[in-house]
Amino acid sequence: MKPVFTFVTALFFVTIAVAQAPRKVTADKIVGIVGDKIILKSDVYNDILDRQRRGEPVPENADCAIMEQILTLKALVVQAEKDSIQVGDDEIEALLDNQIRGFVNMYGSKEALEEIAGRTVYQIKEDFRQTFKERKLAERMRDKIVENVKITPQEVKDFFAKKDQKNLPFYESQVVIGQITVNPKASRDLEKLTIDELNDFKTQVESGTQKFETLARLYTDDPGSKESGGQYSINRTEKTWDPAFLNNAFRLKEGQVSPVFKSKFGYHIIQMVSRAGDDAIVRHILRIPKITDDEINEAIDKLDSVRAKLIAGTITFGEAVAKYSEDENSKFTGGYLQGPNGSTFLELNQLDKDLVELLGKSGLKAGEYSKPTPYTDERGKKGVRIIYLKTRTTPHVENLKDDYDHLAKDALEIKKQKALETWFESKIPTYYIMIDPDFNACSTLKNWMQYATASNK
């Protein structure tokens, strides 16, 4: 059977593509059945039509590939239900809410989304509720199948030995970096100046002399919303938002402007644009009080003493992160920077500009700590940090010594894939399978077809 372990990711993108054009555009009929789960023609072909409408390339035999993905998902869902795997309604509701927020951001407003879809937000959510639930059940079943699959050092060595040694990949220099950060606090005078400034903006908006979005474009310190006039789509239950921001936003009526309040990012005012239950569209202006040299130097002195303890060995890096670092992500990563895939091995182009410059100027070697250094984060907030260079590789051809972690991860995924293939080979014959003759020419469905033939005799 063809490898199936990547199907969950593939099907996720199929679902999103269909969701961007919610109307059904293909006459439906049942083209497949796995157990008691049916597959509709629209499930397969609407994705292809969506790609064509967006001008994206459609691979040859796309219908065969999509059909295989859906058959795989349905089989996992059937087994998940047999094994009594549960997915909570609250979890599905949160996924649907997140998807709707994505659509609202894409089209600009809830009203625009509903006009394009020809359906209300409630109806759109109901259209995708079962799809999202099945996808989550399939993910849980896949995780259960491979949860006990482990990899040994010998298996990693064997995996590397089987690779074409004349065509091994080349890796640029990579670093593993930890940081301990302190965020200097602005003086009371400068905080008061910031508060007064925001109160003046509030007065201008309420008096009608200025539009909120105009002031946001001119003065907000939030780069993520500056171009959109401070606008965000938010949800009361979403944990990624600052609690103070949510609390102040959902006290407002449409058109109302909040009092000045403080969040972990700085000081804000918010204007409520529109609201539907726990969903809302708001505008905000963020102002970060100015940090002077006095506050920067105070933070440097604090971290100087921390660095001395690290060098003396009276405290470990992990202990110092837990005790002194004010970076929220440190609580989850032990102070180490991570890439989008969760790896701590980063190339220089994945680091912020200040950090690349610091590594170049300081001549920091593996195992050493930098002096406390001021920097500015992506939100424009000033801080001071100590950098710990745990590892630095030189540009090299892949090898066991430098790339063991990469190789172990790849070897583990292949072993999980084989475990899934073995599972499918044992389980698929036990399910009722029906596949429409329209897919008889799909060579990738050969194994499914033989079980379908047996099922229909």
C-alpha positions in Angstrom: 0.0 0.0 0.0 1.2 3.5 -0.8 2.6 5.5 2.2 -0.2 7.1 4.1 1.3 8.8 7.1 1.2 12.3 5.6 -2.5 12.1 4.7 -3.7 14.2 7.6 -1.7 17.2 6.5 -2.8 16.7 2.9 -6.5 16.4 3.8 -6.3 19.6 6.0 -5.3 21.6 2.9 -8.1 20.0 0.9 -10.6 21.1 3.5 -9.3 24.7 3.6 -9.5 24.9 -0.2 -13.1 23.8 -0.2 -13.9 26.1 2.6 -12.8 29.1 0.6 -15.8 28.5 -1.8 -18.5 27.2 0.5 -21.2 26.7 -2.2 -21.6 23.2 -3.5 -20.8 23.3 -7.2 -20.9 19.6 -8.2 -23.9 17.4 -8.5 -23.6 14.9 -5.7 -23.6 11.1 -5.7 -21.9 8.6 -3.4 -18.6 7.6 -5.0 -17.2 5.6 -2.0 -18.0 3.9 1.2 -15.7 2.8 4.1 -17.6 0.9 6.8 -20.6 3.2 7.4 -18.9 6.4 6.1 -19.8 7.7 2.7 -17.7 9.8 0.3 -19.6 12.2 -2.0 -18.5 13.2 -5.5 -18.4 16.8 -4.3 -15.9 15.9 -1.5 -13.4 14.9 -4.3 -14.1 17.3 -7.1 -14.9 20.6 -5.4 -11.3 20.9 -4.3 -10.2 20.6 -7.9 -12.7 23.2 -9.0 -11.5 25.6 -6.2 -7.9 25.3 -7.4 -8.9 26.0 -11.0 -10.9 29.1 -9.9 -7.9 30.4 -8.0 -5.6 29.8 -11.0 -3.6 27.2 -9.2 -2.0 24.2 -11.0 -4.0 21.0 -10.7 -1.8 17.9 -10.7 -2.5 15.0 -13.1 -4.8 12.5 -11.6 -5.7 14.8 -8.7 -9.1 13.1 -8.3 -7.2 9.8 -7.6 -4.9 11.4 -5.0 -7.8 13.2 -3.2 -9.9 10.0 -3.3 -7.1 8.1 -1.7 -6.7 10.7 1.0 -10.4 10.6 1.9 -10.6 6.8 1.9 -7.6 6.8 4.3 -9.3 9.3 6.6 -12.6 7.5 6.6 -10.9 4.2 7.5 -9.2 5.9 10.5 -12.5 7.5 11.6 -14.3 4.1 11.4 -11.6 2.5 13.6 -11.5 5.5 16.0 -15.2 5.1 16.6 -14.8 1.4 17.2 -12.0 2.2 19.7 -14.2 4.8 21.4 -11.8 7.6 20.8 -13.6 10.9 21.7 -13.4 14.4 20.4 -15.1 17.0 22.6 -17.8 19.4 21.2 -15.9 22.3 22.7 -12.7 21.4 20.8 -14.6 21.2 17.5 -16.3 24.5 18.2 -13.0 26.2 18.9 -11.6 24.8 15.6 -14.6 26.1 13.7 -14.4 29.5 15.4 -10.7 29.8 14.4 -11.6 28.8 10.8 -14.3 31.4 10.6 -11.9 34.1 12.0 -9.5 33.2 9.2 -12.2 33.6 6.6 -13.3 37.0 8.1 -9.7 38.2 8.0 -9.4 37.0 4.4 -12.6 38.8 3.2 -12.5 41.8 5.5 -15.7 41.3 7.4 -18.3 38.8 8.5 -20.8 40.4 6.1 -18.4 40.0 3.2 -17.9 36.4 4.0 -21.6 35.7 4.2 -22.2 37.5 0.9 -19.5 35.5 -0.9 -20.6 32.2 0.7 -24.3 32.8 0.2 -24.7 31.4 3.8 -24.7 32.7 7.3 -21.7 32.1 9.6 -23.7 29.7 11.5 -24.6 27.7 8.4 -20.9 27.7 7.2 -19.9 26.3 10.6 -22.5 23.6 10.4 -21.3 22.7 6.9 -17.9 21.9 8.2 -18.6 20.6 11.6 -18.6 16.9 10.6 -15.5 17.4 8.4 -13.6 18.9 11.3 -14.7 16.2 13.7 -13.7 13.4 11.3 -10.3 15.0 10.7 -9.6 15.3 14.4 -10.7 11.7 15.0 -8.4 10.5 12.2 -5.5 12.4 13.7 -6.2 10.9 17.1 -6.4 7.4 15.6 -3.2 7.9 13.7 -1.4 9.0 16.9 -2.7 6.0 18.7 -1.4 3.6 16.0 2.1 5.0 16.2 2.3 6.1 19.8 4.7 3.2 20.8 6.9 3.5 17.7 10.4 4.4 18.9 13.8 4.7 17.2 17.1 3.3 18.4 20.7 4.7 17.7 21.5 1.6 15.7 18.4 2.2 13.5 19.5 5.7 12.9 22.9 4.5 11.9 21.4 1.9 9.5 19.1 4.6 8.1 22.1 6.9 7.3 24.1 4.0 5.9 21.4 3.2 3.4 21.4 6.8 2.0 23.2 7.6 -1.2 26.6 8.7 0.2 27.5 10.5 -3.0 24.4 12.7 -2.9 24.0 13.6 0.8 22.4 17.0 1.5 24.4 20.1 2.3 23.6 22.1 5.5 24.3 25.7 6.1 25.6 26.8 9.5 23.1 26.1 12.2 22.9 27.3 15.8 21.1 26.3 19.0 20.5 29.5 21.0 19.0 30.2 24.4 18.3 33.7 25.8 17.5 35.3 29.1 15.5 38.5 28.7 14.6 41.4 30.9 12.1 44.1 29.8 13.0 47.5 31.2 10.1 49.4 32.8 9.4 53.0 31.7 9.4 55.8 34.2 6.2 57.0 35.7 6.5 60.3 34.0 6.7 58.7 30.5 3.9 56.2 31.3 1.7 59.2 32.3 2.6 61.0 29.0 1.6 57.9 27.0 -1.7 57.6 28.9 -2.5 61.3 28.3 -1.7 60.9 24.6 -4.2 58.0 24.3 -6.9 59.9 26.2 -6.4 62.7 23.7 -6.9 60.2 20.8 -10.1 59.0 22.5 -11.4 62.5 22.8 -10.7 63.2 19.1 -12.6 60.1 18.0 -15.6 60.7 20.3 -15.9 64.3 19.2 -15.8 63.3 15.6 -12.7 65.4 14.7 -10.7 62.3 13.8 -11.4 58.7 12.6 -10.1 56.0 14.9 -8.5 54.1 11.9 -6.6 57.3 10.8 -5.1 57.8 14.2 -4.1 54.1 14.3 -2.3 54.2 11.0 -0.4 57.3 12.2 0.4 56.5 15.8 0.0 52.8 16.8 3.1 51.0 17.9 1.6 47.7 16.7 3.2 46.8 13.3 0.7 43.9 12.8 -2.3 46.2 12.5 -0.9 49.6 11.4 -1.8 49.2 7.8 -5.3 48.0 8.5 -6.1 51.0 10.8 -5.6 48.9 14.0 -8.2 46.3 13.0 -8.4 42.7 14.3 -10.9 39.9 14.4 -11.0 38.5 17.9 -12.9 35.8 19.9 -13.6 35.9 23.6 -12.6 32.3 24.1 -9.3 32.4 22.2 -6.4 32.0 24.7 -3.8 33.7 22.5 -5.1 37.2 23.2 -4.0 39.2 26.2 -6.8 38.9 28.9 -6.8 42.6 29.5 -7.3 43.2 25.8 -10.3 40.8 25.6 -11.9 42.0 28.8 -11.8 45.6 27.7 -13.0 44.9 24.2 -16.0 42.8 25.1 -17.3 45.5 27.5 -17.9 47.8 24.5 -20.9 48.5 22.4 -20.5 49.0 18.7 -18.8 52.3 17.9 -17.8 52.8 21.5 -14.1 53.6 22.5 -12.6 52.0 25.7 -10.8 53.9 28.4 -7.0 53.7 28.3 -5.8 50.3 29.8 -2.6 48.4 30.2 -1.7 45.0 28.7 1.6 43.1 28.6 2.4 44.9 25.4 1.8 48.5 26.5 -1.2 50.9 26.7 -4.2 50.7 24.5 -7.5 52.2 23.5 -10.0 49.9 21.6 -13.0 50.7 19.4 -15.7 48.1 18.9 -16.5 47.8 15.2 -19.0 45.0 15.2 -19.8 42.0 17.4 -21.7 38.7 17.1 -21.7 36.7 20.3 -18.1 35.7 21.2 -16.8 37.1 17.9 -15.9 40.7 17.3 -14.1 43.0 15.0 -12.2 45.8 16.8 -9.7 48.5 16.1 -7.0 49.4 18.6 -4.1 51.8 19.1 -1.1 50.6 21.0 1.4 53.0 22.5 4.5 51.7 24.2 6.0 54.1 26.8 9.5 55.3 25.8 12.4 53.5 27.5 15.4 55.8 28.4 19.0 54.9 28.9 18.5 54.8 32.7 16.1 51.9 32.5 18.2 50.1 29.9 21.3 50.4 32.1 19.4 49.1 35.1 18.4 46.0 33.2 22.0 45.5 32.0 23.2 45.6 35.6 20.7 43.0 36.6 21.7 40.6 33.8 25.4 41.2 34.5 25.0 39.6 37.9 23.0 36.7 36.3 25.8 36.2 33.7 28.4 36.1 36.5 26.5 33.3 38.2 26.2 31.4 35.0 30.0 31.6 34.3 30.8 30.7 37.9 28.5 27.7 37.6 26.5 28.5 40.7 23.3 28.4 38.6 22.4 26.4 35.4 21.0 28.1 32.3 17.6 26.4 32.8 17.5 27.7 36.4 18.4 31.2 35.3 15.7 31.2 32.6 13.1 30.1 35.1 14.1 32.6 37.8 15.0 35.7 35.8 13.8 35.6 32.2 10.7 37.8 31.3 10.2 36.2 27.9 6.9 34.3 28.1 8.0 31.7 25.5 10.8 30.7 27.8 8.4 29.0 30.1 7.6 26.5 27.3 11.0 26.2 25.6 13.5 26.4 28.5 14.8 29.6 27.0 15.8 28.1 23.7 14.7 29.7 20.4 12.6 27.4 18.1 11.8 27.3 14.4 8.2 26.8 13.0 8.7 23.0 13.1 9.7 23.1 16.8 13.4 22.4 16.0 16.0 24.3 18.1 18.5 24.0 15.2 18.2 27.3 13.4 19.9 28.8 10.3 21.1 32.4 10.6 18.3 33.6 8.3 15.8 32.4 10.9 17.2 34.7 13.6 16.3 38.4 14.2 18.6 41.0 12.7 20.0 42.1 16.1 20.8 38.6 17.1 22.7 37.9 13.8 24.7 41.1 14.4 25.5 40.1 18.0 26.8 36.7 17.0 28.9 38.3 14.3 30.4 41.0 16.5 30.9 39.1 19.8 32.8 36.1 18.4 30.7 34.0 20.8 31.8 30.3 20.9 29.7 27.3 21.7 29.1 27.1 25.4 29.6 30.8 26.0 27.3 33.6 27.3 27.1 37.0 25.7 27.3 40.2 27.7 23.8 41.7 28.4 22.8 43.5 25.1 19.9 45.8 24.3 17.5 44.8 21.5 14.1 45.6 20.0 11.6 42.9 19.4 9.2 42.5 16.5 6.6 44.6 18.2 9.0 47.5 18.7 9.4 46.8 22.4 12.9 47.3 23.9 14.6 44.7 26.0 18.0 43.5 27.3 19.1 39.9 26.9 21.9 37.4 27.5 22.5 35.0 24.6 23.7 31.4 25.3 25.3 29.8 22.2 24.8 26.1 23.0 25.8 24.7 19.6 27.1 26.1 16.3 27.7 23.9 13.3 29.8 24.8 10.3 28.5 24.4 6.8 28.8 20.7 6.1 27.6 17.6 4.2 25.1 15.6 6.2 26.8 13.2 8.7 25.9 11.2 11.8 27.9 13.4 14.2 26.5 16.8 13.3 23.0 15.8 12.1 22.0 12.9 14.4 18.8 14.7 15.5 17.7 15.4 12.0 18.4 11.8 10.9 16.7 10.3 14.0 13.6 12.4 13.2 13.5 11.3 9.6 14.1 7.7 10.5 11.3 7.8 13.1 8.8 9.2 10.6 9.7 6.4 8.1 9.2 3.8 10.8 5.9 5.3 11.7 4.9 5.2 8.1 5.7 1.5 7.9 3.7 0.9 11.1 0.7 2.7 9.5 1.1 0.7 6.3 1.1 -2.6 8.3 -2.0 -1.4 10.2 -3.9 -0.6 7.0 -3.0 -4.0 5.5 -4.5 -5.7 8.4 -7.5 -3.5 8.9 -8.8 -2.6 5.4 -9.9 -6.1 4.6 -12.2 -6.1 7.6 -14.2 -3.0 6.4 -16.9 -2.8 3.9 -15.4 -0.9 0.9 -17.2 0.5 -2.1 -15.5 2.6 -4.8 -17.4 4.0 -7.8 -16.3 2.7 -11.2 -15.4 6.3 -12.2 -12.1 5.6 -10.2 -11.3 2.3 -11.9 -8.4 3.9 -13.8 -6.7 5.1 -10.6 -3.5 3.0 -10.2 -3.0 4.5 -6.7 -6.2 2.9 -5.5 -5.2 -0.7 -6.5 -5.2 -2.1 -3.0 -8.4 -0.3 -2.1 -10.0 -1.7 -5.3 -9.1 -5.3 -4.4 -10.9 -5.0 -1.1 -13.8 -3.2 -2.7 -14.1 -6.0 -5.2 -14.1 -8.5 -2.3 -16.7 -6.5 -0.4 -19.1 -6.3 -3.4 -19.1 -10.0 -4.3 
